[in-house]
Amino acid sequence: MARKDGGPDRNEQGGGKKPRRSFLGNLLYWGTVLAVWGLIFAVVFFAVFARDLPDTSTLYDVERQPSITYLDRSGALIAVRGTQMAPPVDLDALPDYVPAAFIAIEDRRFYHHPGFDPIGMSRAMALNLKAGRVVQGGSTITQQLAKNLFLTPDQNLKRKVQELMLAVWLELKFTKKEILALYLNRVYFGAGAYGIEAASQRYFDKSADKLTVGESALLAGLLKAPSRYSPVSESERAATRATVVLNEMVEAGVITPAQRDAAVAEPVRVSRTLASQHAQYFIDWLDKQIRGLVGEPTEDMVVETTLDLTLQTDAERAVRRILDRDKGRGVEQAALVALDGEGRVRAMIGGGSYADSQFNRAVDARRQAGSAWKPFVYLAAVEAGYTPTTPVVDQPVTIGGWSPRNYSGNFSGQMTLAQAVAQSTNTVAAYVADQVGRDSVARAARRLGITSEIGLQPSMALGAVEVSPLEMAQAYDAFANGGKRVEAYGISRIRTPSGRVIYQHGTGENGQAINNPSLYYMNQMLRGVITSGSGRSAAIGGRDIAGKTGTTSDYKDAWFVGYTGGFVAAVWVGKDDNKAMRGVTGGSSPAAIWRGFMEAALPKLAVQPIPNGPPLPEGWVAPDPVGDMMGQVEDPYAQPLEGEPGPAIVDGQPLPTPAPLPNDQPIIRPTSPQPSTKEAPRSDKKPEAVFF
């Protein structure tokens, strides 16, 4: 069309507007542009994140640390440390509710997603944003398997993207059933167990195909945090978590409400081996020694120990009973070590609760010994010429500006050495140590097995020396076994599962540490502590018992170390923060623990009366009447156990019973506090399910 002015039309000259694209044209155009750029971005993205993806050819390779199996002296299983693996379990061999429990709590949409779950991820993200913290994860079972098989637990974007990539790869390569089987056979369940078969064996002493509904729920609940939900150390928390799993199983239609109720009502019983947590203190002690004996383990090992699980259980019950009974008096912690005459550790308690604190007070704590130290003073004395009938005087004494005192504030005047031992008279012990030489006392203690530093200050005579219960049991063992020095040990043999011996404890003769008549004198005087002195509450009818109580200043530490023929046990009670208990002495809580343990243990042991030891000198005659005199020493304040007669009667009236025993009069300065690893108090809320 011509313009009016005669010029050419603009459209005819090619200078007019380009025709507009339709909506569909625009959509195709920009879709193509975005697709190209998206492809470029994806190539770059995957190139960056896939550059150092792990080698998936190692899918079926299993790398693990060697396991160490600990057996008691009769071959019973105590514990397994290190990694425990088991042959892979066939998914078809498991009850249907076992894998279903894991799907219900870990990945409800497992059979409906391609390795990652956008719906679950969105839901988790919304919940986390609302809470302001991570309260729910969005990982699928496939993602968790990818992480467990190939990746580190680092929480960062790169690791998460790689996890998604590997999850998709697993879904393309394997069926859902194969992925679930891989997951159940490789995931970590805590307590060193990898895979559901190892976990079932470790926690319940049964194969996985025998798991109940409740046991399956407990194992499925473990995966969120194996240590936090351990049925051994966190039974209430584990029970609550298992109940959550059971509820999810009902909601998913895996089990009926009736099955859920039946599972809640039936207690899940954890393996006795794992439930005996106090034995773990003993295992910790041995674990430190194994590397020194055989080097770093490179293969599975079996450690045959000296522990007697039956006696260990007796010790646990005795300790638990008195800790519960006397907590109102400030008794918070206890330690116990029992040795036979050869120095074999037959029981060891390192604290009130291994779950609350793994600090081993039986071995690693150094607490002042108080009057339990005095036998070393009197051993040095009898070796220097004193006898049980040697007259001594309870009177004021000052040594280097230090004046020990007796609890009563009074002095009894002349007495025999045996009476001073039975009544734990402080002035006599301090004076005798000064006379025979505190260096002689230190040498006597060293000779019997005390390895801690020993100061030579005057108060050393009354127990101002920091020692461990293991040392005290080791030293007193010489009184119990005929005077022979022992070194406490817990490992008899280390071998491979096939039987090849790696280490064997030597069987050499123990050297003589105490000769006669010194040993005879000491046993007589320490018997007197039990028959009529500060340790009367530890007496056991029909048993030849000897020992010594000990209490330190302000009742910060209380001890009882006692023995019979070829068997000794040392007991300590106190607080980790070194604060005072309320009037707790060696003749109260420690003696009660000792007696409770020994009454249960001695009938199971072929113990004999306390041996006399090496032959007495030719022509030597025991001082007369040593035996009769022992029964005449009185301690009217000795505290009886429950059900026993009360204080002695004088002039028709019972003597008053003050909180502290006068014979364990506290004078020793405190030590530095031991570390405590207690957690914050837990909720007292009762779980719905019952697990123990």
Secondary structure by P-SEA (a helix, b strand, c coil): ccccccccccccccccccccccaaaaaaaaaaaaaaaaaaaaaaaaaaaaccccccccccbbbbcbbbbbbccccccccccccccccccccccccaaaaaaaaacccccccccccccaaaaaaaaaaaaaacccccccccaaaaaaaaccccccccaaaaaaaaaaaaaaaacccaaaaaaaaaaccccccccccaaaaaaaccccccccccaaaaaaaaaaccccccccccccaaaaaaaaaaaaaaaaaaccccaaaaaaaaabbbbcccccccccaaaaaaaaaaaccccccccccbbbbbccccaaaaaaaaaaaaaaaaaccccccccbbbbbbcccccccbbbccccccccccccccccccccccccaaaaaaaaaaacccccccccccccccccbbbbcccccccccccaaaaaaaccaaaaaaaaaaacaaaaaaaaaaaccccccccccccccccbbbcaaaaaaaaccccccbbbbbbbcccccccccccccccccccccccccccaaaaaaaaaaaaaaacccccccccccccccbbbbbcccccbbbbbbccccbbbbbbbbbcccccccccccccaaaaaaaaaaaaccccccccccccccccccccccccaaaaaaaacccccccccccccccccccccccccccccccccccccccccccccccccccccccccccc
